[in-house]
Each structure stands twice: as C-alpha cells, then as structure tokens.
Amino acid sequence: MITFENVTKRYTVSTDPALADVSIDVGRGDFAFLIGTSGSGKSTMLQLMTRQITASRGAILVAGRDLRTLPDRHVPQLRRDIGVVFQDFRLLENKTVTQNVAFALQVLGTKRHRIKQMVPEILELVSLDGLAKRRPHELSGGEQQRVAIARAMVKKPQILLADEPTGNLDPDTSTEIVKVLERINKTGTTVVVATHDERIVDLFRKRVIELHNGKLVRDEQLGSYIAEPEPGVRRRGRLVN
Ligand SMILES: Nc1ncnc2c1ncn2[C@@H]1O[C@H](COP(=O)(O)OP(=O)(O)OP(=O)(O)O)[C@@H](O)[C@H]1O
C-alpha cells in the first residue's frame, strides 16, 4: 500500500538529508508505529506519502500510484485515499461535531442525503454518537481527537496517517485513541502512526519502524519502543538469550 524504495529527501543542498536512502513496504491493512527522536524524519516521511513534498531521489508508491510521475492534477485524488490526523486536532471551532464531519464530505461534493446517512455511521465508529451537537470547546481532548479521526475517515480512505495523535492527551485517553485507530485498522484501513509515545508503542506491540538522523534503523514486527538487544548481547549485566 505504501512503498519507499531508496528514498532520500534533501530540503537544502548544504545540509544533511532529512531522509537518507530509506526503503520500507507497508502492506494493505498493516498497522505501523513510526518512531524516532525529534528531527529524525518522521514528518518528512508522512509528507512524502501525501505528496505535500517530493523526494530528491528514490521511488514512492502509495495506493497503487507512483508519486514520481503522478501529475499534480491527480494529487487531490491521491489525498482522498489518505486520511490524516494531527496532534492539535484542527477542528472548526464554530461548528458542531456533526458539522465538522459533514463539512469534510461537503468539500468532496457529496450529496446532502448521503451526508445525513454517513455522518451518524462514522460517529458511531469512533464512539461519539452522543456528542453530535457539541462544539469543540465543549469536548475533552480525547473527544476532539475522535472528531478529527471521524473527519479523516468519512471519505473511507485506504490509508490513515496520524502525526503524534496522542501528543496532547493523558495516558488513559491516549490508550483510548489508539484503540480507535486499531478498530479502524481492523476494518481494513492501513494505519501509520508517527509518535514519541513510548507507552502506547509498548502497550499495543505493533510493527515499529524507527528512524535515526533520517536513516531507517529498525523495522520490526510486534516491536517495543526501545529495541530489544540481539541474543547474546549483554543488557544491564545480564546475557540475553
Ligand atoms: N521545510 C523544511 N526545510 C528545511 N529543513 C526541514 C524542513 N522540514 C524539516 N526539516 C529538517 O528535516 C529533518 C527532519 O525533520 P522532521 O520534521 O521530518 O522530523 P520529525 O522526526 O518529524 O521530528 P518531530 O518529532 O520533532 O516532529 C530535521 O533536521 C528538520 O530540521
């Protein structure tokens, strides 16, 4: 669903690349955490996937499209296949929950009767059905993030990208949000979550893709936040089998 082949991204010629020779393959229906310290290249990777920026070198394939050759006029179509959520929710403050979600469908040109039908369905998916008439300031952070996820999911994208989705949330609420993402993933959507949140990575034990200074340093199924040492390597004085 998302393939990077030897991708390098340089923002300026004089500095080190933000992403250096990265190759990954995220299949349909996968769930991956993208981790790494600040500045390691996580946001750069997400922005390359949506073609907000283009690679300096290498090939990127997303939902069957080669982003090197995709004409600009086809980029909106690509973005219909990709839902994105952010740390800061980015909701429309003067609109209710229903209106925030409906607005995302209106801009796609969806007919009014379809919007009326689809919005309650999607609110149910993120367990927000009781809060449809509230405005963002009347919601908790976790509820606001659910609205943002609902809004990203209305177009039924094949891929959901989340950039630090639990960054503003307390631990219990963060767990609930990742459970929502997991539920969406179980419906077949490919989910990639860029995060610094060590606790959720260790709790959910999904695939972990780790960057360091723009380089891919780990790609592990059922990974934890801190890489497990190789067998035979000493860790805190104990030999790991
Ligand atoms: N528009 C830009 N112009 C120049 N350099 C940039 C630009 N965006 C990012 N960079 C640089 O590219 C590198 C990777 O940044 P990126 O934002 O992808 O990291 P990140 O892992 O997402 O960090 P964070 O966790 O802090 O969001 C950093 O050195 C950053 O300074």
The ligand as a Tripos MOL2 file, in Angstrom:
@<TRIPOS>MOLECULE
LIG
   31    33     1     0     0
SMALL
NO_CHARGES

@<TRIPOS>ATOM
      1 N1         10.7030   22.5740    5.4020 N.pl3     1 LIG1
      2 C1         11.9270   22.2520    5.8500 C.ar      1 LIG1
      3 N2         13.0100   22.9070    5.4060 N.ar      1 LIG1
      4 C2         14.2690   22.5820    5.8230 C.ar      1 LIG1
      5 N3         14.5060   21.5690    6.6980 N.ar      1 LIG1
      6 C3         13.4610   20.8810    7.1680 C.ar      1 LIG1
      7 C4         12.1160   21.1880    6.7800 C.ar      1 LIG1
      8 N4         11.2810   20.3320    7.4240 N.ar      1 LIG1
      9 C5         12.0590   19.5370    8.1810 C.ar      1 LIG1
     10 N5         13.3530   19.8630    8.0330 N.ar      1 LIG1
     11 C6         14.5080   19.1910    8.6850 C.3       1 LIG1
     12 O1         14.4720   17.8200    8.3250 O.3       1 LIG1
     13 C7         14.8130   16.9900    9.4370 C.3       1 LIG1
     14 C8         13.6810   16.0130    9.7420 C.3       1 LIG1
     15 O2         12.5510   16.7440   10.2170 O.3       1 LIG1
     16 P1         11.1320   16.0730   10.5030 P.3       1 LIG1
     17 O3         10.1790   17.1770   10.7980 O.co2     1 LIG1
     18 O4         10.7900   15.1420    9.4020 O.co2     1 LIG1
     19 O5         11.4610   15.2290   11.8280 O.3       1 LIG1
     20 P2         10.4720   14.5400   12.8600 P.3       1 LIG1
     21 O6         11.0680   13.2180   13.1460 O.co2     1 LIG1
     22 O7          9.0890   14.5750   12.3470 O.co2     1 LIG1
     23 O8         10.6090   15.4890   14.1290 O.3       1 LIG1
     24 P3          9.4980   15.8280   15.2640 P.3       1 LIG1
     25 O9          9.3180   14.5820   16.0440 O.co2     1 LIG1
     26 O10        10.1800   16.9220   16.0540 O.co2     1 LIG1
     27 O11         8.2690   16.2950   14.5610 O.co2     1 LIG1
     28 C9         15.1350   17.9400   10.5840 C.3       1 LIG1
     29 O12        16.5330   18.1340   10.6140 O.3       1 LIG1
     30 C10        14.4390   19.2220   10.1850 C.3       1 LIG1
     31 O13        15.1070   20.3430   10.7100 O.3       1 LIG1
@<TRIPOS>BOND
     1     1     2 1
     2     2     3 ar
     3     2     7 ar
     4     3     4 ar
     5     4     5 ar
     6     5     6 ar
     7     6     7 ar
     8     6    10 ar
     9     7     8 ar
    10     8     9 ar
    11     9    10 ar
    12    10    11 1
    13    11    12 1
    14    11    30 1
    15    12    13 1
    16    13    14 1
    17    13    28 1
    18    14    15 1
    19    15    16 1
    20    16    17 2
    21    16    18 1
    22    16    19 1
    23    19    20 1
    24    20    21 2
    25    20    22 1
    26    20    23 1
    27    23    24 1
    28    24    25 2
    29    24    26 1
    30    24    27 1
    31    28    29 1
    32    28    30 1
    33    30    31 1
@<TRIPOS>SUBSTRUCTURE
     1 LIG1         1 GROUP 0 **** ****
